[in-house]
Amino acid sequence: MAAVSLVALALRWYGTDWGAPYGYHFDEPFVLKPALRMAERGDPNPHFFRYPSALIYAETAIALAYHRLGGMDLTVPSGPAYGPSDLGPWSWPALLAGRRLVAVAGTLSVAAAGLLAWRIAGAPAALAAAALLAVLPLHVEHSHYLTTDVPAAGWLLLAFALAAAPPSKAAVLGAGAALGAATATKYTAAVALPALMLLSVGAPGTRWRNPFLLAAAAACAFVLLCPFAVLDWRVFLADLSVVREHYTTGHLGSEGNANWSWYIERLADGGLGTTGMLALFAGNAVACGAALRDWIHQRNRSSFVLLTIAITALCWFAWLGTVRVRFERNLIPPLTLAAVAAGCGAGLLVEAARRRGRLVAGCAAAALILVLAAPARVAVHTAARFGNRDTRERAQRWIEANLPAGARIVREEYGPRPDPTRYRVEYLWSAAFREPRWYQRNGVDAVVVSSLVYRRFLRDPEKRYPQIVERYRRIFKWPRLVRIAPGPQELGPVVSVFRPPPLPDQP
């Protein structure tokens, strides 16, 4: 288990300094910006609740430490050159430390997965579950970001591990507190509350009080880590309604109906592949079948825990498919639970093979290693890419070398960030939010576009944005100054720089 944890840490720690000194990930500023403001003002109220406060408070402590010990500037950049995901290069130390905190949380999640599987099905299951989560490409990737999904999943695994312990008041309260911490990290972790309440029914004498004790402990932990949800409840409820509306109506360019197939495709394309997907589903099927059989015949608590975990993961996935907004990171909490169930299924198969002799057991172990090899290879490739350059770094160097100082540049999201002290820079989330003639009329020298934005519209199967698509196609007919695409070992989108041509009636 120690070796698996070290591998998990190496895969998650290496490359956390990608994108220096800007970061580039769209969601990281929603953690770091409130933290910088709280550290600068000395105000413990984040005044922002679209993300829960637990990770924001942790990042605030990091920012304060760098400010007081190293003199790091706490300023949040503002002005027409900056978008909502832009951070100043001066805040890079806090961003890097926050990413590494998430990398450690991802590693601890692997240990928690092993603990949970060990309590359910013993040592082989623990090793299989931990190894699977350690090399799960999606988990490895998102452990490189200062975002909430990986830490929340870790708290959830701890909550289930405590709930799977021999029934006691301490275990019930601990499971509830861990769930509260998970919800204070990512709101959707509250989806696991019914399952954990069900598992808490088991301690003699107080069994019917346990679910309420667990819920109370979860509420207390949530309020402790997100106190202004109560103290500033009006703003909290207003922001929560924004989050609810966002999940209901979708995110521009990242929405759809019946998203189950989209999530399955993302899992397969994200590194599991066909073999990995089949292994994940087969492991869960074996686990559920064995657990159901044992529960029917023996009323075994471990079997009940395993069934509950697998069903929770399945129901969570089913719910995500009905939600209009779709981000692959939303898969991480249910995917970690599914990995534990699959690990238990693999462990049960290895135990069954062991009873048939050493040769069969060796073949089963070899098959398990072969199954893990495919996602492990992709996980190593993913970590290696984080250690290389980003296309936006190359694009920024090209801009600095080829565009004269004072040039007027319009850039869209997910692209390079030209220096606003050297250029006249304007930010738009999408360059197609403006009529292309506007750029020609207003003396814009360069329009910088990113495939992470325009492909959302050009590849939309429902063709919901015809005007935006038409504008992009007109922009793409302009003279292209440069096109920078990622190499096989490189991060980042395709970045193109276009020069708006003069209008026909202009010289």
For each residue, the residues with C-beta under 8 A, 3 or more apart:
1: 4 5 111 114 126 127 130
2: 5 6
3: 6 7
4: 1 7 8 110 114 127 130 131 134
5: 1 2 8 9 107 110 111 130 134
6: 2 3 9 10
7: 3 4 10 11 134 135
8: 4 5 11 12 106 107 110 130 133 134
9: 5 6 12 13 103 104 107
10: 6 7 13 14 383
11: 7 8 14 134 135 140 143 379 380 382 383
12: 8 9 16 103 104 106 107 140 143 144 383
13: 9 10 16 100 103
14: 10 11 383 384 386 387
15: 18 144 383 384 385 386 387
16: 12 13 96 99 100 103 144 386
17: 20 96 99
18: 15 24 144 386 387 390 491
19: 22 23 24 25 390 392 393 491
20: 17 23 92 96
21: 89 90 92
22: 19 86 87 89 92 392 417
23: 19 20 28 29 87 92 95 146
24: 18 19 390 392 414 492
25: 19 28 85 145 146 147
26: 29 85 413 414
27: 30 31 85 145 147
28: 23 25 31 32 85 87 95 98 99 145 146 147
29: 23 26 32 33 84 85 86 87
30: 27 33 34 48 50 51 84
31: 27 28 34 35 51 55 56 59 98 146 147 148
32: 28 29 35 36 59 63 87 91 94 95 98 146
33: 29 30 36 37 76 87
34: 30 31 37 38 46 47 48 51 56 60
35: 31 32 38 39 46 56 57 59 60 62 63 94
36: 32 33 39 40 63 74 75 76 91 94
37: 33 34 40 41 43 46 47 74 76
38: 34 35 41 42 43 44 45 46 56 60
39: 35 36 42 60 63 64 67 74
40: 36 37 74 75 76
41: 37 38
42: 38 39
43: 37 38 47
44: 38 227 228
45: 38 228 231 232
46: 34 35 37 38 49 53 56 228
47: 34 37 43 232 235
48: 30 34 51 56 239
49: 46 52 53 226 228 229 235 236 239 240
50: 30 239 242 243
51: 30 31 34 48 55 56 148 186
52: 49 55 56 148 183 184 185 186 187 222 225 226 229
53: 46 49 56 57 184 225 226 227 228 229
54: 57 58 151 181 184 185 225 226
55: 31 51 52 58 59 98 146 148 151 185
56: 31 34 35 38 46 48 51 52 53 59 60
57: 35 53 54 60 61 225
58: 54 55 61 62 98 101
59: 31 32 35 55 56 62 63 94 98 101 146
60: 34 35 38 39 56 57 63 64
61: 57 58 64 65
62: 35 58 59 65 66 94 97 98 101
63: 32 35 36 39 59 60 66 67 72 74 91 94
64: 39 60 61 67 68
65: 61 62 68 69
66: 62 63 69 70 72 93 94 97
67: 39 63 64 70 71 72 73 74
68: 64 65
69: 65 66
70: 66 67 93
71: 67
72: 63 66 67 90 91 93 94
73: 67 88 90 91
74: 36 37 39 40 63 67 91
75: 36 40 88 90
76: 33 36 37 40 87 88
77: 81 82 86 87 88
78: 82
79: 82 420
80: 425 426 427
81: 77 418 420 425 426 427
82: 77 78 79 86 420 427
83: 86 413 427 429
84: 29 30
85: 25 26 27 28 29 413
86: 22 29 77 82 83 417 427
87: 22 23 28 29 32 33 76 77 91 92 95
88: 73 75 76 77 91
89: 21 22 92
90: 21 72 73 75
91: 32 36 63 72 73 74 87 88 94 95
92: 20 21 22 23 87 89 95 96
93: 66 70 72 96 97
94: 32 35 36 59 62 63 66 72 91 97 98
95: 23 28 32 87 91 92 98 99 146
96: 16 17 20 92 93 99 100
97: 62 66 93 94 100 101
98: 28 31 32 55 58 59 62 94 95 101 102 146
99: 16 17 28 95 96 102 103 144 145 146
100: 13 16 96 97 103 104
101: 58 59 62 97 98 104 105 146
102: 98 99 105 106 143 144 145 146 147 150 151
103: 9 12 13 16 99 100 106 107 143 144
104: 9 12 100 101 107 108
105: 101 102 108 109 143 150 151 154
106: 8 12 102 103 109 110 139 140 142 143 150 154
107: 5 8 9 12 103 104 110 111 143
108: 104 105 111 112 154
109: 105 106 112 113 133 139 150 153 154 157 336
110: 4 5 8 106 107 113 114 130 133 134
111: 1 5 107 108 114 115 130
112: 108 109 115 116 154 157 158 161
113: 109 110 116 117 129 130 132 133 157 336 339 340 343
114: 1 4 110 111 117 118 126 127 129 130
115: 111 112 118 119 126 161
116: 112 113 119 120 129 157 160 161 164 309 340
117: 113 114 120 121 125 126 128 129 130 340 343 344 347
118: 114 115 121 122 123 125 126
119: 115 116 161 164 165 302 305
120: 116 117 125 164 302 305 306 309 340 344
121: 117 118 124 125 126 302 306 344 347 348 351
122: 118 125 126 347 351
123: 118 126 127 347
124: 121 127 128 346 347 350 351
125: 117 118 120 121 122 128 129 343 344 346 347 348
126: 1 114 115 117 118 121 122 123 129 130 343 347
127: 1 4 114 123 124 130 131 343 347
128: 117 124 125 131 132 342 343 344 346 347 350 368
129: 113 114 116 117 125 126 132 133 339 340 342 343 344 346 347
130: 1 4 5 8 110 111 113 114 117 126 127 133 134 343
131: 4 127 128 134 135 343 372
132: 113 128 129 135 136 339 342 343 346 372 375
133: 8 109 110 113 129 130 136 139 336 339 340 343
134: 4 5 7 8 11 110 130 131 379
135: 7 11 131 132 140 372 375 376 379
136: 132 133 139 140 271 272 335 339 375 379
137: 140 141 270 271 272 375 378 379 382
138: 141 142 267 270 271 328 329 331 332 335
139: 106 109 133 136 142 143 150 153 332 335 336
140: 11 12 106 135 136 137 143 144 379 382 383
141: 137 138 144 145 270 382
142: 106 138 139 145 147 149 150 329 332
143: 11 12 102 103 105 106 107 139 140 150
144: 12 15 16 18 99 102 103 140 141 383 386
145: 25 27 28 99 102 141 142 150
146: 23 25 28 31 32 55 59 95 98 99 101 102
147: 25 27 28 31 102 142 150 329
148: 31 51 52 55 151 152 185 186
149: 142 152 153 186 329 330 332 333
150: 102 105 106 109 139 142 143 145 147 153 154 332
151: 54 55 102 105 148 154 155 185 186
152: 148 149 155 156 182 183 185 186 188 189 332 333
153: 109 139 149 150 156 157 182 332 333 335 336
154: 105 106 108 109 112 150 151 157 158 336
155: 151 152 158 159 178 179 181 182 185 189
156: 152 153 159 160 178 179 182 189 192 333 336 337
157: 109 112 113 116 153 154 160 161 336 337 340
158: 112 154 155 161 162 178
159: 155 156 162 163 175 176 178 179 182 192 196
160: 116 156 157 163 164 175 192 195 196 199 305 309 337 340
161: 112 115 116 119 157 158 164 165
162: 158 159 165 171 174 175 178
163: 159 160 171 172 175 196 199 200 214 305
164: 116 119 120 160 161 199 302 305
165: 119 161 162 168 171
166: 171
167: 171 172 200 202 203 204 207 210
168: 165 171 172 203
169: 172 173 203 206 210 213
170: 173 174
171: 162 163 165 166 167 168 174 175
172: 163 167 168 169 175 176 200 203 210 213 214 217
173: 169 170 176 177 213 214 217
174: 162 170 171 177 178 217
175: 159 160 162 163 171 172 178 179 196 199 200 214 217
176: 159 172 173 179 180 196 200 213 214 215 216 217 218 220 221
177: 173 174 180 181 217 218 220 221
178: 155 156 158 159 162 174 175 181 182 221
179: 155 156 159 175 176 182 183 189 190 192 193 196 214 217 218 221
180: 176 177 183 184 217 218 219 220 221 222 223 224 225
181: 54 155 177 178 184 185 221 222 225
182: 152 153 155 156 159 178 179 185 186 189 192
183: 52 152 179 180 186 187 189 190 218 222
184: 52 53 54 180 181 221 222 224 225 226
185: 52 54 55 148 151 152 155 181 182 189 225
186: 51 52 148 149 151 152 182 183 189 333
187: 52 183 190 240 243
188: 152 191 330 333
189: 152 155 156 179 182 183 185 186 192 333
190: 179 183 187 193
191: 188 312 315 316 319 333
192: 156 159 160 179 182 189 195 196 312 316 333
193: 179 190 196 197 215 218
194: 197 198
195: 160 192 198 199 308 309 311 312
196: 159 160 163 175 176 179 192 193 199 200 214 218
197: 193 194 200 201 210 211 214 215
198: 194 195 201 211 308
199: 160 163 164 175 195 196 202 304 305 308
200: 163 167 172 175 176 196 197 203 210 211 213 214
201: 197 198 207 208 210 211
202: 167 199 207 210 301
203: 167 168 169 172 200 206 207 210
204: 167 207
205:
206: 169 203 209 210 213
207: 167 201 202 203 204 210
208: 201 211
209: 206 212 213
210: 167 169 172 197 200 201 202 203 206 207 213 214
211: 197 198 200 201 208 214 215
212: 209 215 216
213: 169 172 173 176 200 206 209 210 216 217
214: 163 172 173 175 176 179 196 197 200 210 211 217 218
215: 176 193 197 211 212 218 219
216: 176 212 213 219 220
217: 172 173 174 175 176 177 179 180 213 214 220 221
218: 176 177 179 180 183 193 196 214 215 221 222
219: 180 215 216 222 223
220: 176 177 180 216 217 223 224
221: 176 177 178 179 180 181 184 217 218 224 225
222: 52 180 181 183 184 218 219 225 226 229
223: 180 219 220 226 227 229 230
224: 180 184 220 221 227
225: 52 53 54 57 180 181 184 185 221 222
226: 49 52 53 54 184 222 223 229
227: 44 53 223 224 230 231
228: 44 45 46 49 53 231 232 235 236
229: 49 52 53 222 223 226 232 233 236
230: 223 227 233 236
231: 45 227 228
232: 45 47 228 229 235 236
233: 229 230 236 237
234: 237 238
235: 47 49 228 232 238 239
236: 49 228 229 230 232 233 239 240
237: 233 234 240 241
238: 234 235 241 242
239: 48 49 50 235 236 242 243
240: 49 187 236 237 243 244
241: 237 238 244 245
242: 50 238 239 245 246
243: 50 187 239 240 246 247
244: 240 241 247 248
245: 241 242 248 249
246: 242 243 249 250 251 325
247: 243 244 323 324 325
248: 244 245 323 324
249: 245 246 255 324 325
250: 246 254 255 256 324 325 326
251: 246 254 255 325 327
252: 255 429 456
253: 453 456 457 460 465
254: 250 251 325 326 327 456
255: 249 250 251 252 324 325 326
256: 250 259 262 324 326 462
257: 324
258: 261 321 322
259: 256 262 263 320 321 322 323 324 326
260: 263 264 317 318 320 321
261: 258 264 265
262: 256 259 265 266 326
263: 259 260 266 267 317 320 321 326 328 331
264: 260 261 267 268 277
265: 261 262 268 269
266: 262 263 269 270 328 331
267: 138 263 264 270 272 277 331 335
268: 264 265 272 273 274 276 277
269: 265 266
270: 137 138 141 266 267 328 378
271: 136 137 138 276 374 375 378 379 382
272: 136 137 267 268 275 276 277 280 374 375 378
273: 268 276 277 374 375 378
274: 268 277 278
275: 272 278 279 371 374
276: 268 271 272 273 279 280 371 374 375
277: 264 267 268 272 273 274 280 281
278: 274 275 281 282
279: 275 276 282 283 342 371
280: 272 276 277 283 284 338 339 342
281: 277 278 284 285
282: 278 279 285 286 342 345
283: 279 280 286 287 341 342 343 344 345 346
284: 280 281 287 288 310 313 314 338 341 342 345
285: 281 282 288 289 345
286: 282 283 289 290 345 346 348 349
287: 283 284 290 291 306 310 341 342 344 345 348
288: 284 285 291 292 306 307 310 311 341 345
289: 285 286 292 293
290: 286 287 293 294 303 306 345 348
291: 287 288 294 295 302 303 304 306 307 310
292: 288 289 295 296 303 307
293: 289 290 296 297 303
294: 290 291 297 298 300 302 303
295: 291 292 298 299 300 303 304 307
296: 292 293
297: 293 294
298: 294 295 303
299: 295 304
300: 294 295 303 304
301: 202 304 305
302: 119 120 121 164 291 294 305 306
303: 290 291 292 293 294 295 298 300 306 307
304: 199 291 295 299 300 301 307 308
305: 119 120 160 163 164 199 301 302 308 309
306: 120 121 287 288 290 291 302 303 309 310 341 344
307: 288 291 292 295 303 304 310 311
308: 195 198 199 304 305 311 312
309: 116 120 160 195 305 306 312 313 337 340 341
310: 284 287 288 291 306 307 313 314 337 338 341
311: 195 288 307 308 314 315
312: 191 192 195 308 309 315 316 334 337
313: 284 309 310 316 317 334 335 337 338 341
314: 284 310 311 317 318 334 338
315: 191 311 312 318 319
316: 191 192 312 313 319 320 333 334 337
317: 260 263 313 314 320 321 331 334 338
318: 260 314 315 321 322
319: 191 315 316 322 323
320: 259 260 263 316 317 323 326 330 331 334
321: 258 259 260 263 317 318
322: 258 259 318 319
323: 247 248 259 319 320 326 330
324: 247 248 249 250 255 256 257 259
325: 246 247 249 250 251 254 255
326: 250 254 255 256 259 262 263 320 323 330
327: 251 254 330
328: 138 263 266 270 331
329: 138 142 147 149 332
330: 149 188 320 323 326 327 333
331: 138 263 266 267 317 320 328 334 335
332: 138 139 142 149 150 152 153 329 335 336
333: 149 152 153 156 186 188 189 191 192 316 330 336 337
334: 312 313 314 316 317 320 331 337 338
335: 136 138 139 153 267 313 331 332 338 339
336: 109 113 133 139 153 154 156 157 332 333 339 340
337: 156 157 160 309 310 312 313 316 333 334 340 341
338: 280 284 310 313 314 317 334 335 341 342
339: 113 129 132 133 136 280 335 336 342 343
340: 113 116 117 120 129 133 157 160 309 336 337 343 344
341: 283 284 287 288 306 309 310 313 337 338 344 345
342: 128 129 132 279 280 282 283 284 287 338 339 345 346
343: 113 117 125 126 127 128 129 130 131 132 133 283 339 340 346 347
344: 117 120 121 125 128 129 283 287 306 340 341 347 348
345: 282 283 284 285 286 287 288 290 341 342 348 349
346: 124 125 128 129 132 283 286 342 343 349 350 368 371
347: 117 121 122 123 124 125 126 127 128 129 343 344 350 351
348: 121 125 286 287 290 344 345 351 352
349: 286 345 346 352 353 364 368
350: 124 128 346 347 353 354 361 364 365 368
351: 121 122 124 347 348 354 355
352: 348 349 355 356
353: 349 350 356 360 361 363 364 365
354: 350 351 358 360 361 364
355: 351 352
356: 352 353 360 361
357: 360 361
358: 354 361 362
359: 362 363
360: 353 354 356 357 363 364
361: 350 353 354 356 357 358 364 365
362: 358 359 365 366
363: 353 359 360 366 367
364: 349 350 353 354 360 361 367 368
365: 350 353 361 362 368 369
366: 362 363 369 370
367: 363 364 370 371
368: 128 346 349 350 364 365 371 372
369: 365 366 372 373
370: 366 367 373
371: 275 276 279 346 367 368 374
372: 131 132 135 368 369 375 376
373: 369 370 376 377
374: 271 272 273 275 276 371 377 378
375: 132 135 136 137 271 272 273 276 372 378 379
376: 135 372 373 379 380
377: 373 374 380 381
378: 137 270 271 272 273 374 375 381 382
379: 11 134 135 136 137 140 271 375 376 382 383
380: 11 376 377 383 384
381: 377 378 384 385 489
382: 11 137 140 141 271 378 379 385 386
383: 10 11 12 14 15 140 144 379 380 386 387
384: 14 15 380 381 387 388 489
385: 15 381 382 388 489 490 491
386: 14 15 16 18 144 382 383 491
387: 14 15 18 383 384
388: 384 385 489 490 491
389: 393 394 490 491
390: 18 19 24 393 394 490 491 492
391: 394 395 484 485 486 490 491 492 493 494 495
392: 19 22 24 395 396 415 416 417 492 493 495
393: 19 389 390 396 397 416 492
394: 389 390 391 397 398 484 495
395: 391 392 398 399 415 416 448 482 484 495 497
396: 392 393 399 400 416 417 418
397: 393 394 400 401
398: 394 395 401 402 482 484 497
399: 395 396 402 403 409 416 418 423 446 448 497
400: 396 397 403 418 419 422
401: 397 398
402: 398 399 481 482
403: 399 400 407 409 418 423 445 446
404: 407
405: 422 423
406: 422 423 424
407: 403 404 423 424 445 446
408: 423 424 426 442 443 444 445 446
409: 399 403 418 423 424 425 426 444 445 446 447 448
410: 425 426 427 428 431 434 439 444 446 447 448
411: 415 416 417 418 425 426 427 428 447 448
412: 415 427 428 429 430 431 448 449 450 453
413: 26 83 85 427 428 429 430 450 452 453
414: 24 26 450 452 453 493
415: 392 395 411 412 448 449 450 453 493 495
416: 392 393 395 396 399 411 448 495
417: 22 86 392 396 411
418: 81 396 399 400 403 409 411 422 423 425 448
419: 400 422 423 425
420: 79 81 82 423 424 425
421:
422: 400 405 406 418 419
423: 399 403 405 406 407 408 409 418 419 420
424: 406 407 408 409 420
425: 80 81 409 410 411 418 419 420
426: 80 81 408 409 410 411
427: 80 81 82 83 86 410 411 412 413
428: 410 411 412 413 431 433 434
429: 83 252 412 413 433 453
430: 412 413 433 453 454 457 468
431: 410 412 428 434 447 448 449 453 454 471 472 475
432: 454 457 467 468 469 471 472 475
433: 428 429 430 468
434: 410 428 431 438 439 471
435: 438 471
436: 439 440 471 474 475 478 500
437: 440 441 503
438: 434 435 441 442
439: 410 434 436 442 444 447 500
440: 436 437 444 500 501 502 503 506
441: 437 438 503
442: 408 438 439
443: 408
444: 408 409 410 439 440 447 500
445: 403 407 408 409 499 500
446: 399 403 407 408 409 410 481 497 498 499
447: 409 410 411 431 439 444 475 478 497 498 499 500
448: 395 399 409 410 411 412 415 416 418 431 495 496 497
449: 412 415 431 453 454 472 475 495 496 498
450: 412 413 414 415 453 454 493 494 495
451: 454 455 493 494 495
452: 413 414 455 456 493
453: 253 412 413 414 415 429 430 431 449 450 456 457
454: 430 431 432 449 450 451 457 458 472
455: 451 452 458 459
456: 252 253 254 452 453 459 460
457: 253 430 432 453 454 460 465 468 469 472
458: 454 455 469 472
459: 455 456
460: 253 456 457 463 464 465 469
461:
462: 256
463: 460 466 469
464: 460
465: 253 457 460 468 469
466: 463 469 470
467: 432 470 471
468: 430 432 433 457 465 471 472
469: 432 457 458 460 463 465 466 472 473
470: 466 467 473 474
471: 431 432 434 435 436 467 468 474 475
472: 431 432 449 454 457 458 468 469 475 476
473: 469 470 476 477
474: 436 470 471 477 478
475: 431 432 436 447 449 471 472 478 498
476: 472 473 480 496 498
477: 473 474
478: 436 447 474 475 498 499 500 501
479: 498 499 501
480: 476 483 496 497 498
481: 402 446 497 498 499
482: 395 398 402 496 497
483: 480 494 495 496
484: 391 394 395 398 494 495 496
485: 391 494
486: 391 490 491 492 493 494
487: 490
488:
489: 381 384 385 388
490: 385 388 389 390 391 486 487
491: 18 19 385 386 388 389 390 391 486
492: 24 390 391 392 393 486 495
493: 391 392 414 415 450 451 452 486
494: 391 450 451 483 484 485 486
495: 391 392 394 395 415 416 448 449 450 451 483 484 492
496: 448 449 476 480 482 483 484
497: 395 398 399 446 447 448 480 481 482
498: 446 447 449 475 476 478 479 480 481
499: 445 446 447 478 479 481
500: 436 439 440 444 445 447 478
501: 440 478 479
502: 440 506 507
503: 437 440 441 506
504:
505:
506: 440 502 503
507: 502
